[in-house]
Amino acid sequence: MSDIEETLRRIENHKGFLGYIIVNAEGIPIRSKGLNDNALVVQYSALVTQLATKARSVVRDIDATNDLTFLRVRSKKHEIMIAPDKDYVLIVIQDPDTDLKRKSFTFFRKKKKKKKKKIAVSDSQGTREL
């Protein structure tokens, strides 16, 4: 198995994974997984490629020796992670709240109160509970 296949398999197994798209330099999707609607794949490909190109221009305008390596966009419903390269762009879509839901559940879960054990003590003053 190639390094690319191994990386894609790891991405697929990540909690919250919804899909990925690999886009060529022209913005045409060449491979996708998890997104069943072809129109949505084409829309993501075109729009995210434009966004990555614009973000790369911003980074280079600020510093001509620098380059964009990764871009993350988070909305209420999805998190889009964009890894642009010279010939391809990898787009990964995931549910941003997967880890947050799990953490908030454990954080807000009511803790059980421990019952105090009562001990009866008898002495010269009589019997009493501690």
N, C-alpha and C positions, 0 to 999 in steps of 0.2 A: 504494500500500500504506500502511496506517495505521501509526502509531507502535507500536501494540500488536502488530500482526502482525510488524513488523520486530523488536521486542524478543523475541517468542516464537521467531522464526526464529534469532536469535542464541543464545538459550538452548538450542535444539535442537542447534545445531552445537557446543556446548561439549563438551569431552572428558569422558566419564563420564556424560553425560546418560542418564537412564533414563525420565523422564517428567515431565509437568507436569499440574496440575489447577487450574482456575479455579473457585472456589466463591463462590456468592452469600452475602449477609448471613445467610440462614437455614441455611447449611451444606450447601446442595444443589449438587452439581457441575453446572456448566453447560457446561464444555468440558474435555476431557482429551486427552492424546496420549502414546503410549509405554507406557501401562499397558493391557494387553489384557483384564484381568479386571475386569468392571464391579463386582463385589462388593468388590474391593480399592480401586477408585476411591471408592466410597461410604464404605468404612471409613476410608480416609485423610481424606476430606472431613470426616466427622463428628468424628473424633478430633483432627485438626489444628486445626479451627475452635475446638473446645473449649479446646485448648492455647493458641491465640493469644488467645482471649478472656481466659483466666486470666492469661497473661503480661501482657496489656495492663492488667488490673486491678492486678497487682503493681506495674507501672511507675507507674501513676497514684496508687496508695496511697502510694508512696514520695515522689512529687512530683506534685501535682495539675496542675501546668502542663506536665508532660512527657507523651509518648505513645510507644507502641511503633511502631517503623518497620520492623524486621526481626528475625527470629529464626532461628537456625541450630541444628539438632539433629543430632548426629553419633553414629552407632552403629557397630558393627563391620561391618555389611553396607551401610548406606546413610547418606547425608547428606540431610537434609530442610531445605530453605530455605523460609522462610515470610515472605511480604511482605503483611501485612494492610493494607487500605485501609478507607475508610468503608463502601463497598458490596460490595467483593469481597475475596477472599483468593487470592493466587497461591501455590501449593505446587509446589516443584520437587524432584524426587527424583533423586539422582545417586550414582554409585559414588565413595566418598570416597578410594579408593586409586589412582585412575587416574594422577594425576601422581606419586604416591609410588612406584608400581611402576616407572614409567619412570625416575625419578631414582635409585631404589635399584639398578636394573639397571646404570646407567652408573657408579654409585658403587662397586659391588662387583665390577664386571668386572675381571678380571685384566689388568694392563697387560703388554704385550709387552716383554720385555727387549731392549734394543738390543745388538746384537753389537758388541763392540769390534773395531775394525779394527787389525790388527797390521801394523806397519811394520818392515821389515828395514832396518837401518842397518849399513853397512860403514865401518869406520875402521881406525886403526892397531891397535886392540885386537881386531879381528876382526869377525865379523858377529853381530849380536844383534837381538832383536825388542823393540819398544817397545809 
